[in-house]
């Protein structure tokens, strides 16, 4: 997949959430529940379709029990 | 100042932006211009009053020419 520019950054965030969630063996439904996120909204976040807020990013990081900066690794490497 | 819990995380982000901006000798007005942000909105971001989006965070990081993860350092240390 070719991605570039600013879209790259947004597109990278969601798949990183998905990647870490799957590594932890969590279902999308469970992560949605743990992070107080609507399940369909979580799907859109993971697909890079939503411009998430700082608060939501922290809720997701906390639910995954990771440092929030790990959610930026894909786009920074 | 006593800050705690989730508020800590939101409150930490804005002052980190301000800290880095000042280290670079940029005015708030200039950073607002460079990051395509309304100046009064930039003031509220720096005061930790706004729940910024991922896109806005990248605009600010790009304007400061820093890796976005540096904007999380205060809250992670």
Backbone of each chain as nested JSON, in Angstrom:
{
  "chains": [
    {"id": "A", "residues": [
      {"number": 1, "name": "UNK", "atoms": {"N": [0.851, -1.206, 0.0], "CA": [0.0, 0.0, 0.0], "C": [0.881, 1.249, 0.0]}},
      {"number": 2, "name": "UNK", "atoms": {"N": [0.602, 2.144, -0.882], "CA": [1.341, 3.399, -0.927], "C": [0.599, 4.453, -0.111]}},
      {"number": 3, "name": "UNK", "atoms": {"N": [1.26, 4.983, 0.897], "CA": [0.681, 6.055, 1.685], "C": [1.709, 7.154, 1.802]}},
      {"number": 4, "name": "UNK", "atoms": {"N": [1.267, 8.368, 1.869], "CA": [2.253, 9.453, 1.898], "C": [1.706, 10.671, 2.636]}},
      {"number": 5, "name": "UNK", "atoms": {"N": [2.657, 11.532, 3.0], "CA": [2.3, 12.819, 3.59], "C": [1.499, 12.687, 4.871]}},
      {"number": 6, "name": "UNK", "atoms": {"N": [0.64, 13.638, 5.095], "CA": [-0.125, 13.669, 6.336], "C": [-1.033, 12.465, 6.503]}},
      {"number": 7, "name": "UNK", "atoms": {"N": [-1.563, 11.963, 5.39], "CA": [-2.434, 10.796, 5.505], "C": [-1.697, 9.627, 6.11]}},
      {"number": 8, "name": "UNK", "atoms": {"N": [-0.443, 9.505, 5.753], "CA": [0.41, 8.465, 6.314], "C": [0.305, 8.447, 7.835]}},
      {"number": 9, "name": "UNK", "atoms": {"N": [0.394, 9.631, 8.421], "CA": [0.399, 9.735, 9.874], "C": [-0.926, 9.267, 10.478]}},
      {"number": 10, "name": "UNK", "atoms": {"N": [-2.009, 9.702, 9.894], "CA": [-3.312, 9.28, 10.412], "C": [-3.542, 7.808, 10.144]}},
      {"number": 11, "name": "UNK", "atoms": {"N": [-3.158, 7.385, 8.947], "CA": [-3.397, 6.0, 8.564], "C": [-2.565, 5.053, 9.425]}},
      {"number": 12, "name": "UNK", "atoms": {"N": [-1.399, 5.5, 9.85], "CA": [-0.508, 4.641, 10.619], "C": [-1.01, 4.386, 12.034]}},
      {"number": 13, "name": "UNK", "atoms": {"N": [-1.676, 5.363, 12.615], "CA": [-2.08, 5.248, 14.008], "C": [-3.037, 4.073, 14.256]}},
      {"number": 14, "name": "UNK", "atoms": {"N": [-4.081, 4.001, 13.476], "CA": [-5.107, 2.974, 13.678], "C": [-4.561, 1.559, 13.57]}},
      {"number": 15, "name": "UNK", "atoms": {"N": [-3.836, 1.271, 12.484], "CA": [-3.265, -0.078, 12.356], "C": [-2.301, -0.417, 13.487]}},
      {"number": 16, "name": "UNK", "atoms": {"N": [-1.645, 0.593, 14.048], "CA": [-0.752, 0.33, 15.172], "C": [-1.576, -0.115, 16.388]}},
      {"number": 17, "name": "UNK", "atoms": {"N": [-2.702, 0.544, 16.606], "CA": [-3.608, 0.124, 17.685], "C": [-4.021, -1.336, 17.458]}},
      {"number": 18, "name": "UNK", "atoms": {"N": [-4.428, -1.616, 16.232], "CA": [-4.884, -2.975, 15.904], "C": [-3.772, -4.0, 16.13]}},
      {"number": 19, "name": "UNK", "atoms": {"N": [-2.565, -3.641, 15.668], "CA": [-1.42, -4.55, 15.796], "C": [-1.154, -4.899, 17.265]}},
      {"number": 20, "name": "UNK", "atoms": {"N": [-1.124, -3.87, 18.115], "CA": [-0.834, -4.107, 19.526], "C": [-1.988, -4.869, 20.193]}},
      {"number": 21, "name": "UNK", "atoms": {"N": [-3.208, -4.493, 19.832], "CA": [-4.371, -5.21, 20.379], "C": [-4.286, -6.706, 20.058]}},
      {"number": 22, "name": "UNK", "atoms": {"N": [-3.969, -7.029, 18.807], "CA": [-3.91, -8.441, 18.402], "C": [-2.762, -9.171, 19.089]}},
      {"number": 23, "name": "UNK", "atoms": {"N": [-1.637, -8.464, 19.246], "CA": [-0.503, -9.069, 19.958], "C": [-0.9, -9.445, 21.381]}},
      {"number": 24, "name": "UNK", "atoms": {"N": [-1.827, -8.683, 21.925], "CA": [-2.267, -8.949, 23.299], "C": [-3.434, -9.94, 23.349]}},
      {"number": 25, "name": "UNK", "atoms": {"N": [-3.866, -10.383, 22.171], "CA": [-4.958, -11.346, 22.134], "C": [-6.307, -10.771, 22.535]}},
      {"number": 26, "name": "UNK", "atoms": {"N": [-6.445, -9.449, 22.376], "CA": [-7.715, -8.793, 22.717], "C": [-8.596, -8.696, 21.477]}},
      {"number": 27, "name": "UNK", "atoms": {"N": [-9.891, -8.914, 21.669], "CA": [-10.827, -8.671, 20.576], "C": [-11.055, -7.172, 20.452]}},
      {"number": 28, "name": "UNK", "atoms": {"N": [-11.521, -6.761, 19.281], "CA": [-11.82, -5.338, 19.097], "C": [-12.928, -4.92, 20.066]}},
      {"number": 29, "name": "UNK", "atoms": {"N": [-13.863, -5.818, 20.281], "CA": [-14.971, -5.54, 21.194], "C": [-14.443, -5.299, 22.614]}},
      {"number": 30, "name": "UNK", "atoms": {"N": [-13.492, -6.132, 23.027], "CA": [-12.948, -6.003, 24.375], "C": [-12.179, -4.692, 24.523]}},
      {"number": 31, "name": "UNK", "atoms": {"N": [-11.377, -4.359, 23.519], "CA": [-10.631, -3.099, 23.592], "C": [-11.597, -1.91, 23.617]}},
      {"number": 32, "name": "UNK", "atoms": {"N": [-12.648, -2.004, 22.828], "CA": [-13.653, -0.935, 22.828], "C": [-14.225, -0.764, 24.233]}},
      {"number": 33, "name": "UNK", "atoms": {"N": [-14.544, -1.889, 24.851], "CA": [-15.119, -1.866, 26.201], "C": [-14.12, -1.28, 27.204]}},
      {"number": 34, "name": "UNK", "atoms": {"N": [-12.889, -1.757, 27.153], "CA": [-11.869, -1.314, 28.108], "C": [-11.527, 0.172, 27.957]}},
      {"number": 35, "name": "UNK", "atoms": {"N": [-11.662, 0.67, 26.742], "CA": [-11.283, 2.065, 26.497], "C": [-12.507, 2.986, 26.42]}},
      {"number": 36, "name": "UNK", "atoms": {"N": [-13.664, 2.441, 26.804], "CA": [-14.891, 3.23, 26.813], "C": [-15.161, 3.851, 25.443]}},
      {"number": 37, "name": "UNK", "atoms": {"N": [-15.066, 3.008, 24.428], "CA": [-15.242, 3.458, 23.046], "C": [-16.35, 2.647, 22.387]}},
      {"number": 38, "name": "UNK", "atoms": {"N": [-17.2, 3.297, 21.635], "CA": [-18.208, 2.577, 20.869], "C": [-17.501, 1.593, 19.934]}},
      {"number": 39, "name": "UNK", "atoms": {"N": [-18.031, 0.397, 19.787], "CA": [-17.322, -0.613, 19.008], "C": [-17.167, -0.209, 17.535]}},
      {"number": 40, "name": "UNK", "atoms": {"N": [-18.188, 0.353, 16.956], "CA": [-18.069, 0.742, 15.542], "C": [-17.069, 1.895, 15.394]}},
      {"number": 41, "name": "UNK", "atoms": {"N": [-17.032, 2.741, 16.405], "CA": [-16.06, 3.841, 16.403], "C": [-14.645, 3.266, 16.496]}},
      {"number": 42, "name": "UNK", "atoms": {"N": [-14.473, 2.253, 17.325], "CA": [-13.155, 1.608, 17.435], "C": [-12.733, 1.02, 16.093]}},
      {"number": 43, "name": "UNK", "atoms": {"N": [-13.676, 0.447, 15.381], "CA": [-13.357, -0.09, 14.06], "C": [-12.85, 0.997, 13.128]}},
      {"number": 44, "name": "UNK", "atoms": {"N": [-13.505, 2.14, 13.186], "CA": [-13.093, 3.247, 12.312], "C": [-11.74, 3.805, 12.748]}},
      {"number": 45, "name": "UNK", "atoms": {"N": [-11.482, 3.827, 14.052], "CA": [-10.161, 4.26, 14.533], "C": [-9.093, 3.318, 13.969]}},
      {"number": 46, "name": "UNK", "atoms": {"N": [-9.323, 2.04, 14.095], "CA": [-8.305, 1.064, 13.65], "C": [-8.085, 1.117, 12.141]}},
      {"number": 47, "name": "UNK", "atoms": {"N": [-9.104, 1.522, 11.419], "CA": [-8.94, 1.637, 9.966], "C": [-8.36, 2.996, 9.561]}},
      {"number": 48, "name": "UNK", "atoms": {"N": [-8.033, 3.793, 10.539], "CA": [-7.424, 5.095, 10.234], "C": [-8.417, 6.099, 9.674]}},
      {"number": 49, "name": "UNK", "atoms": {"N": [-9.683, 5.874, 9.949], "CA": [-10.711, 6.753, 9.388], "C": [-11.099, 7.888, 10.334]}},
      {"number": 50, "name": "UNK", "atoms": {"N": [-10.664, 7.787, 11.591], "CA": [-11.059, 8.792, 12.572], "C": [-9.866, 9.59, 13.078]}},
      {"number": 51, "name": "UNK", "atoms": {"N": [-10.086, 10.871, 13.208], "CA": [-9.068, 11.771, 13.74], "C": [-9.257, 11.824, 15.258]}},
      {"number": 52, "name": "UNK", "atoms": {"N": [-8.664, 10.859, 15.938], "CA": [-8.907, 10.705, 17.371], "C": [-8.375, 11.881, 18.193]}},
      {"number": 53, "name": "UNK", "atoms": {"N": [-8.962, 12.041, 19.353], "CA": [-8.507, 13.103, 20.264], "C": [-7.451, 12.54, 21.217]}},
      {"number": 54, "name": "UNK", "atoms": {"N": [-6.761, 13.478, 21.845], "CA": [-5.74, 13.11, 22.826], "C": [-6.332, 12.248, 23.95]}},
      {"number": 55, "name": "UNK", "atoms": {"N": [-7.5, 12.629, 24.421], "CA": [-8.158, 11.856, 25.481], "C": [-8.434, 10.414, 25.042]}},
      {"number": 56, "name": "UNK", "atoms": {"N": [-8.947, 10.277, 23.825], "CA": [-9.26, 8.923, 23.33], "C": [-7.986, 8.106, 23.154]}},
      {"number": 57, "name": "UNK", "atoms": {"N": [-6.924, 8.763, 22.695], "CA": [-5.651, 8.058, 22.547], "C": [-5.15, 7.539, 23.899]}},
      {"number": 58, "name": "UNK", "atoms": {"N": [-5.301, 8.359, 24.929], "CA": [-4.887, 7.911, 26.264], "C": [-5.778, 6.787, 26.773]}},
      {"number": 59, "name": "UNK", "atoms": {"N": [-7.065, 6.86, 26.485], "CA": [-7.962, 5.785, 26.91], "C": [-7.549, 4.455, 26.267]}},
      {"number": 60, "name": "UNK", "atoms": {"N": [-7.184, 4.544, 24.989], "CA": [-6.767, 3.326, 24.27], "C": [-5.432, 2.816, 24.821]}},
      {"number": 61, "name": "UNK", "atoms": {"N": [-4.48, 3.734, 25.001], "CA": [-3.164, 3.335, 25.535], "C": [-3.316, 2.718, 26.927]}},
      {"number": 62, "name": "UNK", "atoms": {"N": [-4.159, 3.324, 27.738], "CA": [-4.377, 2.799, 29.09], "C": [-5.029, 1.412, 29.036]}},
      {"number": 63, "name": "UNK", "atoms": {"N": [-5.977, 1.255, 28.12], "CA": [-6.652, -0.042, 27.994], "C": [-5.667, -1.121, 27.54]}},
      {"number": 64, "name": "UNK", "atoms": {"N": [-4.706, -0.729, 26.723], "CA": [-3.686, -1.671, 26.241], "C": [-2.523, -1.787, 27.234]}},
      {"number": 65, "name": "UNK", "atoms": {"N": [-2.584, -0.953, 28.27], "CA": [-1.53, -0.918, 29.289], "C": [-0.151, -0.666, 28.683]}},
      {"number": 66, "name": "UNK", "atoms": {"N": [-0.109, 0.298, 27.783], "CA": [1.158, 0.679, 27.156], "C": [1.348, 2.189, 27.273]}},
      {"number": 67, "name": "UNK", "atoms": {"N": [2.595, 2.593, 27.11], "CA": [2.914, 4.015, 27.043], "C": [2.363, 4.555, 25.721]}},
      {"number": 68, "name": "UNK", "atoms": {"N": [1.717, 5.694, 25.766], "CA": [1.069, 6.245, 24.576], "C": [2.035, 6.42, 23.405]}},
      {"number": 69, "name": "UNK", "atoms": {"N": [3.297, 6.656, 23.684], "CA": [4.235, 6.879, 22.571], "C": [4.389, 5.63, 21.692]}},
      {"number": 70, "name": "UNK", "atoms": {"N": [4.07, 4.471, 22.24], "CA": [4.168, 3.252, 21.419], "C": [3.158, 3.255, 20.276]}},
      {"number": 71, "name": "UNK", "atoms": {"N": [2.112, 4.023, 20.434], "CA": [1.106, 4.097, 19.376], "C": [1.586, 4.927, 18.189]}},
      {"number": 72, "name": "UNK", "atoms": {"N": [2.731, 5.558, 18.323], "CA": [3.28, 6.387, 17.237], "C": [4.458, 5.736, 16.546]}},
      {"number": 73, "name": "UNK", "atoms": {"N": [4.802, 4.553, 16.98], "CA": [6.036, 3.956, 16.461], "C": [6.032, 3.732, 14.955]}},
      {"number": 74, "name": "UNK", "atoms": {"N": [4.925, 3.26, 14.431], "CA": [4.865, 2.985, 12.992], "C": [5.162, 4.222, 12.171]}},
      {"number": 75, "name": "UNK", "atoms": {"N": [4.549, 5.324, 12.594], "CA": [4.685, 6.531, 11.779], "C": [6.029, 7.214, 11.984]}},
      {"number": 76, "name": "UNK", "atoms": {"N": [6.753, 6.811, 13.012], "CA": [8.027, 7.48, 13.293], "C": [9.212, 6.684, 12.778]}},
      {"number": 77, "name": "UNK", "atoms": {"N": [8.988, 5.45, 12.389], "CA": [10.133, 4.636, 11.976], "C": [10.412, 4.785, 10.483]}}
    ]},
    {"id": "B", "residues": [
      {"number": 1, "name": "UNK", "atoms": {"N": [1.565, 23.407, 41.533], "CA": [0.245, 23.018, 41.037], "C": [0.055, 21.511, 41.206]}},
      {"number": 2, "name": "UNK", "atoms": {"N": [-1.048, 21.122, 41.758], "CA": [-1.365, 19.706, 41.911], "C": [-2.214, 19.26, 40.725]}},
      {"number": 3, "name": "UNK", "atoms": {"N": [-1.709, 18.273, 40.006], "CA": [-2.48, 17.694, 38.917], "C": [-2.465, 16.196, 39.08]}},
      {"number": 4, "name": "UNK", "atoms": {"N": [-3.532, 15.558, 38.68], "CA": [-3.588, 14.118, 38.903], "C": [-4.482, 13.419, 37.878]}},
      {"number": 5, "name": "UNK", "atoms": {"N": [-4.264, 12.099, 37.793], "CA": [-5.117, 11.252, 36.963], "C": [-5.135, 11.672, 35.504]}},
      {"number": 6, "name": "UNK", "atoms": {"N": [-6.268, 11.502, 34.856], "CA": [-6.386, 11.794, 33.434], "C": [-6.144, 13.262, 33.123]}},
      {"number": 7, "name": "UNK", "atoms": {"N": [-6.54, 14.128, 34.024], "CA": [-6.322, 15.546, 33.777], "C": [-4.848, 15.852, 33.623]}},
      {"number": 8, "name": "UNK", "atoms": {"N": [-4.046, 15.152, 34.386], "CA": [-2.6, 15.286, 34.306], "C": [-2.144, 15.154, 32.857]}},
      {"number": 9, "name": "UNK", "atoms": {"N": [-2.659, 14.138, 32.19], "CA": [-2.235, 13.855, 30.825], "C": [-2.613, 14.979, 29.871]}},
      {"number": 10, "name": "UNK", "atoms": {"N": [-3.822, 15.458, 29.99], "CA": [-4.244, 16.548, 29.114], "C": [-3.518, 17.831, 29.473]}},
      {"number": 11, "name": "UNK", "atoms": {"N": [-3.386, 18.06, 30.775], "CA": [-2.764, 19.298, 31.222], "C": [-1.291, 19.326, 30.833]}},
      {"number": 12, "name": "UNK", "atoms": {"N": [-0.662, 18.155, 30.772], "CA": [0.769, 18.111, 30.47], "C": [1.071, 18.432, 29.012]}},
      {"number": 13, "name": "UNK", "atoms": {"N": [0.192, 18.078, 28.129], "CA": [0.469, 18.239, 26.702], "C": [0.681, 19.705, 26.309]}},
      {"number": 14, "name": "UNK", "atoms": {"N": [-0.245, 20.545, 26.675], "CA": [-0.171, 21.952, 26.285], "C": [1.086, 22.661, 26.768]}},
      {"number": 15, "name": "UNK", "atoms": {"N": [1.397, 22.547, 28.047], "CA": [2.621, 23.182, 28.539], "C": [3.883, 22.643, 27.867]}},
      {"number": 16, "name": "UNK", "atoms": {"N": [3.84, 21.397, 27.439], "CA": [5.001, 20.849, 26.72], "C": [5.148, 21.568, 25.37]}},
      {"number": 17, "name": "UNK", "atoms": {"N": [4.031, 21.786, 24.702], "CA": [4.055, 22.549, 23.446], "C": [4.656, 23.929, 23.714]}},
      {"number": 18, "name": "UNK", "atoms": {"N": [4.16, 24.57, 24.75], "CA": [4.631, 25.918, 25.076], "C": [6.138, 25.913, 25.389]}},
      {"number": 19, "name": "UNK", "atoms": {"N": [6.554, 24.923, 26.167], "CA": [7.965, 24.818, 26.562], "C": [8.872, 24.712, 25.33]}},
      {"number": 20, "name": "UNK", "atoms": {"N": [8.506, 23.818, 24.423], "CA": [9.339, 23.61, 23.226], "C": [9.286, 24.843, 22.326]}},
      {"number": 21, "name": "UNK", "atoms": {"N": [8.109, 25.427, 22.187], "CA": [7.982, 26.647, 21.384], "C": [8.909, 27.739, 21.906]}},
      {"number": 22, "name": "UNK", "atoms": {"N": [8.905, 27.924, 23.225], "CA": [9.737, 28.983, 23.809], "C": [11.221, 28.672, 23.653]}},
      {"number": 23, "name": "UNK", "atoms": {"N": [11.579, 27.397, 23.799], "CA": [12.977, 26.996, 23.602], "C": [13.442, 27.345, 22.189]}},
      {"number": 24, "name": "UNK", "atoms": {"N": [12.488, 27.321, 21.262], "CA": [12.829, 27.621, 19.868], "C": [12.713, 29.119, 19.56]}},
      {"number": 25, "name": "UNK", "atoms": {"N": [12.328, 29.888, 20.548], "CA": [12.211, 31.328, 20.351], "C": [11.061, 31.741, 19.439]}},
      {"number": 26, "name": "UNK", "atoms": {"N": [10.047, 30.882, 19.377], "CA": [8.881, 31.19, 18.541], "C": [7.799, 31.864, 19.376]}},
      {"number": 27, "name": "UNK", "atoms": {"N": [7.139, 32.849, 18.791], "CA": [5.977, 33.427, 19.459], "C": [4.793, 32.478, 19.295]}},
      {"number": 28, "name": "UNK", "atoms": {"N": [3.812, 32.638, 20.199], "CA": [2.609, 31.81, 20.072], "C": [1.92, 32.1, 18.733]}},
      {"number": 29, "name": "UNK", "atoms": {"N": [1.96, 33.364, 18.349], "CA": [1.34, 33.748, 17.074], "C": [2.023, 33.041, 15.91]}},
      {"number": 30, "name": "UNK", "atoms": {"N": [3.341, 32.972, 15.953], "CA": [4.077, 32.337, 14.858], "C": [3.777, 30.837, 14.806]}},
      {"number": 31, "name": "UNK", "atoms": {"N": [3.758, 30.204, 15.973], "CA": [3.459, 28.765, 15.978], "C": [2.037, 28.516, 15.475]}},
      {"number": 32, "name": "UNK", "atoms": {"N": [1.125, 29.381, 15.865], "CA": [-0.257, 29.251, 15.383], "C": [-0.28, 29.322, 13.856]}},
      {"number": 33, "name": "UNK", "atoms": {"N": [0.459, 30.273, 13.323], "CA": [0.501, 30.456, 11.868], "C": [1.125, 29.226, 11.187]}},
      {"number": 34, "name": "UNK", "atoms": {"N": [2.254, 28.782, 11.72], "CA": [2.97, 27.652, 11.111], "C": [2.174, 26.35, 11.17]}},
      {"number": 35, "name": "UNK", "atoms": {"N": [1.338, 26.223, 12.196], "CA": [0.59, 24.975, 12.366], "C": [-0.862, 25.11, 11.909]}},
      {"number": 36, "name": "UNK", "atoms": {"N": [-1.148, 26.223, 11.235], "CA": [-2.492, 26.452, 10.705], "C": [-3.553, 26.356, 11.808]}},
      {"number": 37, "name": "UNK", "atoms": {"N": [-3.277, 27.042, 12.891], "CA": [-4.159, 27.015, 14.053], "C": [-4.587, 28.443, 14.396]}},
      {"number": 38, "name": "UNK", "atoms": {"N": [-5.83, 28.603, 14.73], "CA": [-6.296, 29.911, 15.201], "C": [-5.5, 30.287, 16.449]}},
      {"number": 39, "name": "UNK", "atoms": {"N": [-5.124, 31.563, 16.548], "CA": [-4.24, 31.943, 17.65], "C": [-4.896, 31.743, 19.026]}},
      {"number": 40, "name": "UNK", "atoms": {"N": [-6.155, 32.066, 19.138], "CA": [-6.801, 31.892, 20.451], "C": [-6.945, 30.399, 20.774]}},
      {"number": 41, "name": "UNK", "atoms": {"N": [-7.132, 29.612, 19.728], "CA": [-7.206, 28.164, 19.923], "C": [-5.848, 27.638, 20.39]}},
      {"number": 42, "name": "UNK", "atoms": {"N": [-4.784, 28.17, 19.802], "CA": [-3.425, 27.768, 20.226], "C": [-3.212, 28.105, 21.702]}},
      {"number": 43, "name": "UNK", "atoms": {"N": [-3.712, 29.245, 22.133], "CA": [-3.588, 29.613, 23.54], "C": [-4.284, 28.608, 24.438]}},
      {"number": 44, "name": "UNK", "atoms": {"N": [-5.452, 28.175, 24.013], "CA": [-6.197, 27.196, 24.823], "C": [-5.516, 25.831, 24.808]}},
      {"number": 45, "name": "UNK", "atoms": {"N": [-4.915, 25.479, 23.68], "CA": [-4.153, 24.224, 23.626], "C": [-3.008, 24.284, 24.635]}},
      {"number": 46, "name": "UNK", "atoms": {"N": [-2.247, 25.378, 24.597], "CA": [-1.079, 25.49, 25.49], "C": [-1.477, 25.516, 26.957]}},
      {"number": 47, "name": "UNK", "atoms": {"N": [-2.671, 25.977, 27.243], "CA": [-3.137, 25.987, 28.635], "C": [-3.776, 24.649, 29.025]}},
      {"number": 48, "name": "UNK", "atoms": {"N": [-3.756, 23.691, 28.105], "CA": [-4.315, 22.37, 28.417], "C": [-5.826, 22.363, 28.481]}},
      {"number": 49, "name": "UNK", "atoms": {"N": [-6.438, 23.327, 27.833], "CA": [-7.9, 23.431, 27.886], "C": [-8.588, 22.716, 26.725]}},
      {"number": 50, "name": "UNK", "atoms": {"N": [-7.799, 22.322, 25.713], "CA": [-8.401, 21.702, 24.535], "C": [-7.958, 20.252, 24.367]}},
      {"number": 51, "name": "UNK", "atoms": {"N": [-8.912, 19.433, 24.004], "CA": [-8.638, 18.027, 23.734], "C": [-8.285, 17.911, 22.252]}},
      {"number": 52, "name": "UNK", "atoms": {"N": [-7.019, 18.147, 21.936], "CA": [-6.593, 18.228, 20.536], "C": [-6.723, 16.898, 19.801]}},
      {"number": 53, "name": "UNK", "atoms": {"N": [-6.842, 17.001, 18.489], "CA": [-6.918, 15.807, 17.651], "C": [-5.518, 15.396, 17.199]}},
      {"number": 54, "name": "UNK", "atoms": {"N": [-5.446, 14.176, 16.731], "CA": [-4.186, 13.636, 16.217], "C": [-3.641, 14.517, 15.08]}},
      {"number": 55, "name": "UNK", "atoms": {"N": [-4.511, 14.943, 14.203], "CA": [-4.083, 15.795, 13.092], "C": [-3.476, 17.099, 13.602]}},
      {"number": 56, "name": "UNK", "atoms": {"N": [-4.132, 17.696, 14.564], "CA": [-3.62, 18.968, 15.098], "C": [-2.285, 18.759, 15.804]}},
      {"number": 57, "name": "UNK", "atoms": {"N": [-2.172, 17.647, 16.517], "CA": [-0.899, 17.356, 17.171], "C": [0.229, 17.23, 16.158]}},
      {"number": 58, "name": "UNK", "atoms": {"N": [-0.059, 16.588, 15.031], "CA": [0.973, 16.454, 13.992], "C": [1.295, 17.812, 13.363]}},
      {"number": 59, "name": "UNK", "atoms": {"N": [0.274, 18.643, 13.199], "CA": [0.53, 19.977, 12.631], "C": [1.458, 20.768, 13.547]}},
      {"number": 60, "name": "UNK", "atoms": {"N": [1.214, 20.648, 14.848], "CA": [2.051, 21.37, 15.816], "C": [3.466, 20.788, 15.832]}},
      {"number": 61, "name": "UNK", "atoms": {"N": [3.569, 19.461, 15.862], "CA": [4.896, 18.823, 15.872], "C": [5.669, 19.19, 14.604]}},
      {"number": 62, "name": "UNK", "atoms": {"N": [4.982, 19.183, 13.476], "CA": [5.644, 19.532, 12.215], "C": [6.094, 20.991, 12.231]}},
      {"number": 63, "name": "UNK", "atoms": {"N": [5.246, 21.862, 12.77], "CA": [5.6, 23.284, 12.828], "C": [6.822, 23.499, 13.723]}},
      {"number": 64, "name": "UNK", "atoms": {"N": [6.926, 22.678, 14.77], "CA": [8.071, 22.77, 15.679], "C": [9.268, 21.955, 15.169]}},
      {"number": 65, "name": "UNK", "atoms": {"N": [9.033, 21.232, 14.078], "CA": [10.073, 20.38, 13.479], "C": [10.622, 19.368, 14.489]}},
      {"number": 66, "name": "UNK", "atoms": {"N": [9.716, 18.752, 15.214], "CA": [10.101, 17.715, 16.176], "C": [9.268, 16.457, 15.942]}},
      {"number": 67, "name": "UNK", "atoms": {"N": [9.773, 15.363, 16.458], "CA": [9.036, 14.105, 16.449], "C": [7.859, 14.253, 17.432]}},
      {"number": 68, "name": "UNK", "atoms": {"N": [6.7, 13.829, 17.017], "CA": [5.494, 14.012, 17.825], "C": [5.635, 13.409, 19.228]}},
      {"number": 69, "name": "UNK", "atoms": {"N": [6.425, 12.361, 19.368], "CA": [6.535, 11.728, 20.689], "C": [7.16, 12.671, 21.726]}},
      {"number": 70, "name": "UNK", "atoms": {"N": [7.898, 13.671, 21.256], "CA": [8.487, 14.623, 22.208], "C": [7.418, 15.437, 22.93]}},
      {"number": 71, "name": "UNK", "atoms": {"N": [6.261, 15.52, 22.328], "CA": [5.168, 16.275, 22.956], "C": [4.537, 15.502, 24.115]}},
      {"number": 72, "name": "UNK", "atoms": {"N": [4.949, 14.267, 24.301], "CA": [4.403, 13.45, 25.389], "C": [5.383, 13.26, 26.527]}},
      {"number": 73, "name": "UNK", "atoms": {"N": [6.543, 13.839, 26.396], "CA": [7.594, 13.552, 27.367], "C": [7.236, 13.934, 28.8]}},
      {"number": 74, "name": "UNK", "atoms": {"N": [6.635, 15.073, 28.979], "CA": [6.285, 15.512, 30.33], "C": [5.382, 14.509, 31.018]}},
      {"number": 75, "name": "UNK", "atoms": {"N": [4.387, 14.047, 30.264], "CA": [3.396, 13.173, 30.889], "C": [3.907, 11.754, 31.059]}},
      {"number": 76, "name": "UNK", "atoms": {"N": [5.024, 11.429, 30.423], "CA": [5.519, 10.056, 30.506], "C": [6.656, 9.911, 31.512]}},
      {"number": 77, "name": "UNK", "atoms": {"N": [7.184, 11.018, 31.957], "CA": [8.335, 10.928, 32.848], "C": [7.91, 10.835, 34.308]}}
    ]}
  ]
}
